[in-house]
């Protein structure tokens, strides 16, 4: 627990104190956010606000991860937990950094071209596919000393569902699909000041609680004697990383809340998406992810519904998609949209945690 608290505190302070420096640096580099000309008119004053702020909380998370490990002096067993980095950290941080790198390239092209296009959709999808495939293979290949891999060959809800075996190839395909879905979903949500940041804090915070609960009821821990335990790999590592990124995001939110002084850009949104995907796989809660990240699902579905409706009937269901822009055009202020959507995100995350804990109570009660 001490390592998780240290990681949260370090990430928060690094992000909070370094974001102003990033704002000045990106402003000098003229790395301003281009604004869609067909979007809400209230967004036009945001033109030129520094973007690529995701770099700050990515770096803050990496620093906090190291700081958290420096506090680990004693662990339950040298055979089931190590002070040094694990394969779990490699997969989670690998997705976090490399998905963020795809977003960084996209942001760079937007700034350079002075428009809101950046990388083509195909290029982003190919990049996400490749990153997902590489780390999917890693997650399914390397076993720890207790025989667990980061990922699983079975589908999972609140734990692995043993009878839903999809083979190693199928598991890698699912891994790729989850990575592509989450990176794009978070990216779509990042349209209003603080919306994606606050929502991600709730989702990743929920994963931190799940991972820590799994650590306290870990099948690999010889001190845990109850019949109901979690067969996962390195749950403390997962909890530490979740805590680190939550702390970094809260520090960043101080400057990203309305009126935003800096945007996370695709650098940040895609990095978060990669992190969320990795958390779902590592905690064996892949099919619980759509509930925990309910707001991401709602916003993504609004875009899909809009496109399908327009292409098939020529009519639009919403004034504008994604959904948050629809409510802006309906007369809601940006702050109202963000706060109300945060409430929805919080309810979804709480419901997911309730189902996870309810399963434990049902099995042990």
Secondary structure, 3 states (H helix, E strand, C coil): CHHHHHHHHHHHHHHHHHHHHHHHHHHHCCCECCCCCCCCHHHHHHCCCECCCHHHHHHHHHHHHHHHHHCCCCCCCCCCCCCCCCHHHHHHHHHHHHHHHHHHHHHHHHHHHCCCCCCCHHHHHHHHHHHHHHHHHHHHHCCCCCCCCCCCCEEECCCEEEEEECHHHHHHHHHHHHHHHHHHHHHHHCCCCCHHHHHHHHHHHHHHHHHHHHHHCECCCCCCCCCCCECCCCHHHHHHHHHHHHHHHHHHHHHHCCCCCCCCHHHHHHHHHHHHHHHHHHCCCHHHHHHHCHHHHHHHHHHHHHHHHHHHHCCCCCCCCCHHHHHHHCCCCHHHHHHHHHHHHHHHHHHHHHHHHHHHHHHHC
